[in-house]
Amino acid sequence: MVGCGTGFSACYLAREIGCEVLVIDIEELSIEKAKEKAKRQKVSDKAKFRVGDAHALPFEAETFDALRTEFVSQFLDRERAFKEFARVLRPRAYVGIN
Ligand SMILES: C[S@@+](CC[C@H](N)C(=O)[O-])C[C@H]1O[C@@H](n2cnc3c(N)ncnc32)[C@H](O)[C@@H]1O
């Protein structure tokens, strides 16, 4: 997940679907709040958070089966960011952008 804010959706996916979720957000404070939320909801083992920039994702190529971003793309240089999204996704992976 790219741009988690305070972690609502990441925790939901971990809690309700059982997904392993790797999350980045550019704001340190968002990451701290999201980590606290994951701890409270007992999903810290499944939802991992770190500071990172959507334009230079701190992940190797072809790492993920799916990538999701909610209410973030309006803040991005979409040409650069979407190339990054494609780089970290495996072939035939899913991407969800609103
Ligand atoms: C409107 S909030 C949406 C947060 C969350 N997805 C939600 O729906 O509640 C936008 C988020 O995008 C993050 N963001 C903005 N630019 C970013 C970038 N270049 N890389 C990663 N995150 C970014 C902000 O820090 C903020 O947490």
The ligand as an SDF file (V2000), in Angstrom:
LIG
                    3D

 27 29  0  0  0  0  0  0  0  0999 V2000
   -5.2420   12.1780    1.9000 C   0  0  0  0  0  0  0  0  0  0  0  0
   -4.0610   11.1580    2.7210 S   0  0  0  0  0  0  0  0  0  0  0  0
   -4.7670    9.5440    2.4170 C   0  0  0  0  0  0  0  0  0  0  0  0
   -4.3120    8.5440    3.4350 C   0  0  0  0  0  0  0  0  0  0  0  0
   -4.9830    7.1530    3.3590 C   0  0  0  0  0  0  0  0  0  0  0  0
   -4.6650    6.4750    2.1140 N   0  0  0  0  0  0  0  0  0  0  0  0
   -6.4700    7.2390    3.5570 C   0  0  0  0  0  0  0  0  0  0  0  0
   -7.2170    6.9990    2.6160 O   0  0  0  0  0  0  0  0  0  0  0  0
   -6.8790    7.5710    4.6900 O   0  0  0  0  0  0  0  0  0  0  0  0
   -2.6560   11.2010    1.6110 C   0  0  0  0  0  0  0  0  0  0  0  0
   -1.4530   10.4610    2.1280 C   0  0  0  0  0  0  0  0  0  0  0  0
   -0.4990   10.3700    1.0770 O   0  0  0  0  0  0  0  0  0  0  0  0
    0.7790   10.5690    1.6420 C   0  0  0  0  0  0  0  0  0  0  0  0
    1.7080   10.9770    0.5790 N   0  0  0  0  0  0  0  0  0  0  0  0
    1.7200   12.1410   -0.1060 C   0  0  0  0  0  0  0  0  0  0  0  0
    2.7230   12.1650   -1.0060 N   0  0  0  0  0  0  0  0  0  0  0  0
    3.3590   10.9690   -0.8940 C   0  0  0  0  0  0  0  0  0  0  0  0
    4.4840   10.3880   -1.5370 C   0  0  0  0  0  0  0  0  0  0  0  0
    5.1920   11.0270   -2.4810 N   0  0  0  0  0  0  0  0  0  0  0  0
    4.8550    9.1500   -1.1890 N   0  0  0  0  0  0  0  0  0  0  0  0
    4.1770    8.4640   -0.2210 C   0  0  0  0  0  0  0  0  0  0  0  0
    3.1140    8.9770    0.4350 N   0  0  0  0  0  0  0  0  0  0  0  0
    2.6990   10.2080    0.1100 C   0  0  0  0  0  0  0  0  0  0  0  0
    0.5450   11.6190    2.7250 C   0  0  0  0  0  0  0  0  0  0  0  0
    1.5920   11.6580    3.6610 O   0  0  0  0  0  0  0  0  0  0  0  0
   -0.7850   11.1680    3.3000 C   0  0  0  0  0  0  0  0  0  0  0  0
   -0.6370   10.2400    4.3570 O   0  0  0  0  0  0  0  0  0  0  0  0
  1  2  1  0
  2  3  1  0
  2 10  1  0
  3  4  1  0
  4  5  1  0
  5  6  1  0
  5  7  1  0
  7  8  2  0
  7  9  1  0
 10 11  1  0
 11 12  1  0
 11 26  1  0
 12 13  1  0
 13 14  1  0
 13 24  1  0
 14 15  1  0
 14 23  1  0
 15 16  2  0
 16 17  1  0
 17 18  1  0
 17 23  2  0
 18 19  1  0
 18 20  2  0
 20 21  1  0
 21 22  2  0
 22 23  1  0
 24 25  1  0
 24 26  1  0
 26 27  1  0
M  CHG  2   2   1   9  -1
M  END
$$$$
